[in-house]
Amino acid sequence: MPYWAYIAHLLGVADELVPRGAADGLRMAHHMILTAGGPTEWTDGPCAPLTTTTTWA
């Protein structure tokens, strides 16, 4: 996490958004997953061939 915190700092990420440890990072990831929302109407067009025509041999 320290390296990512430094990279985030260099990129100008607000300090309160940078996780300070593994537990903090997991909490933030869990929050992002729960609040991300669903796919947009744009997703159906380009992604449909990837999800409907793929066969697993």
GIPE-V543026 format. One record per residue. D_FIRST is the distance of its C-alpha to the first C-alpha in Angstrom with 2 decimals. Layout:
BEGIN
d_first
D_FIRST
D_FIRST
END
This chain:
BEGIN
d_first
0.00
3.82
5.47
5.19
6.08
8.64
9.88
10.37
12.16
14.26
15.19
16.35
14.37
15.56
13.53
14.25
12.71
9.11
7.35
6.68
5.96
6.94
10.39
9.87
8.31
11.29
13.63
13.00
13.46
16.50
17.91
17.68
19.45
22.07
22.92
22.82
26.58
28.72
29.69
31.84
35.36
34.17
32.19
35.42
37.04
34.71
32.97
36.18
37.27
33.97
34.20
37.99
39.18
36.62
38.30
36.78
39.10
END
